[in-house]
């Protein structure tokens, strides 16, 4: 029996727009090759270091500035923290109301947990997105497991093991929802029930369908 729901954040609850993010880094920051780092599921290079807590937000911004376009006199373009943060957060879209509604319907029946590959800049913006819908993330999720705080990232099995240890959940009683096939396979190998989510799916319908099928 399913007792716990473990959600990915980006691509499941918060829609993503990779094209808008790359465009913003090009137009606002003058960083033309940011798309080489920005992946749909797990980042690479210093971006991965940022999302696993190995470099700070100031260090991340410093590296971004070193890649910014040069002015006519050969000096790097002056780029503010706000411009970098804005460009990064263009990756994150407004949360659809139906996804908030789904979380509200499930929270009275199941333990609700969040597991996300993210960074402090992006997570701060996601909290704003939740508040725009009238809720604090803490109201919707009992616990939030964030890669930059855990110094681990999906699909590393250890991040799932840490969630199990900290929360006390049993994988066989937990449904994990993610849009990444690699993350889904990692969770499945540890005994989690899994749903591979597509951004066009209805969150409530997708989860309910799985649970109803599992209970037959």
C-alpha positions, -999 to +999 in steps of 0.1 A: +000+000+000+013+035-009+017+056+022+042+082+010+046+104-021+081+116-030+081+143-056+108+157-079+104+195-082+116+208-116+097+192-145+071+177-122+057+206-101+076+235-116+077+235-154+111+242-170+120+264-199+156+257-210+154+279-241+144+309-221+172+304-196+199+300-224+185+331-241+186+352-210+222+342-203+231+352-238+211+385-239+214+397-203+247+383-191+265+379-224+273+343-217+268+326-251+277+290-242+257+285-210+235+259-228+265+235-227+261+233-189+223+235-186+209+200-188+173+189-183+180+167-153+215+169-138+239+197-146+276+194-154+308+212-146+308+240-121+270+241-124+269+206-109+293+217-082+268+245-074+239+221-072+258+197-049+269+224-025+306+223-034+307+260-044+287+289-030+263+313-048+289+341-048+315+317-063+290+306-089+283+342-099+320+349-100+325+321-125+295+333-146+311+367-148+343+353-161+324+339-190+305+371-198+310+391-230+337+417-232+331+454-238+347+472-268+378+480-247+383+444-238+370+444-202+344+419-190+308+432-192+296+445-158+270+420-147+250+423-114+240+395-091+204+403-099+210+399-137+227+365-131+199+353-108+172+365-132+188+347-161+191+315-140+156+317-128+143+320-164+146+282-163+117+280-139+081+287-149+050+296-130+034+266-112+002+255-128-028+257-104-038+221-111-005+209-097-010+229-065-045+214-063-031+179-067-007+185-038-035+198-016-057+167-024-029+143-017-014+159+015-043+147+037-039+111+027-001+106+023+032+117+037+045+143+012+082+147+006+103+166-020+136+155-035+152+179-059+185+186-077+186+223-072+206+253-060+201+281-035+193+307-062+167+285-079+152+272-047+147+307-034+128+315-066+107+283-064+096+293-029+084+326-044+065+306-070+047+286-043+038+318-024+023+333-056-001+304-055-009+312-018+012+285-001+045+280+015+064+249+003+065+238+040+027+236+040+028+212+011+058+190+020+066+175+053+103+174+043+123+189+015+155+171+004+177+195-017+208+184-035+229+215-026+222+209+011+227+171+009+259+174-012+245+147-034+225+146-066+202+123-084+206+097-099+232+088-073+215+060-052+230+075-021+207+105-022+177+081-021+192+061+007+197+093+027+160+102+022+151+067+035+173+070+065+162+105+075+125+102+069+120+066+079+099+058+048+100+023+032+106+023-005+079-003-011+054+020+006+065+051-014+056+064-049+084+084-065+074+109-092+101+123-115+105+133-152+140+119-156+143+082-168+177+079-151+163+091-117+133+068-121+156+038-127+178+046-097+148+048-074+132+016-089+164-003-082+161+006-045+125-008-044+105+024-049+073+025-068+078+049-096+059+071-120+077+087-150+060+121-154+057+141-186+051+178-183+019+174-204+005+149-179-021+158-153-003+153-119-034+143-099-046+119-127-012+103-132-006+095-095-042+085-089-041+061-118-010+044-105-024+041-069-057+027-081-039+001-103-016-008-074-046-014-051-064-038-074 
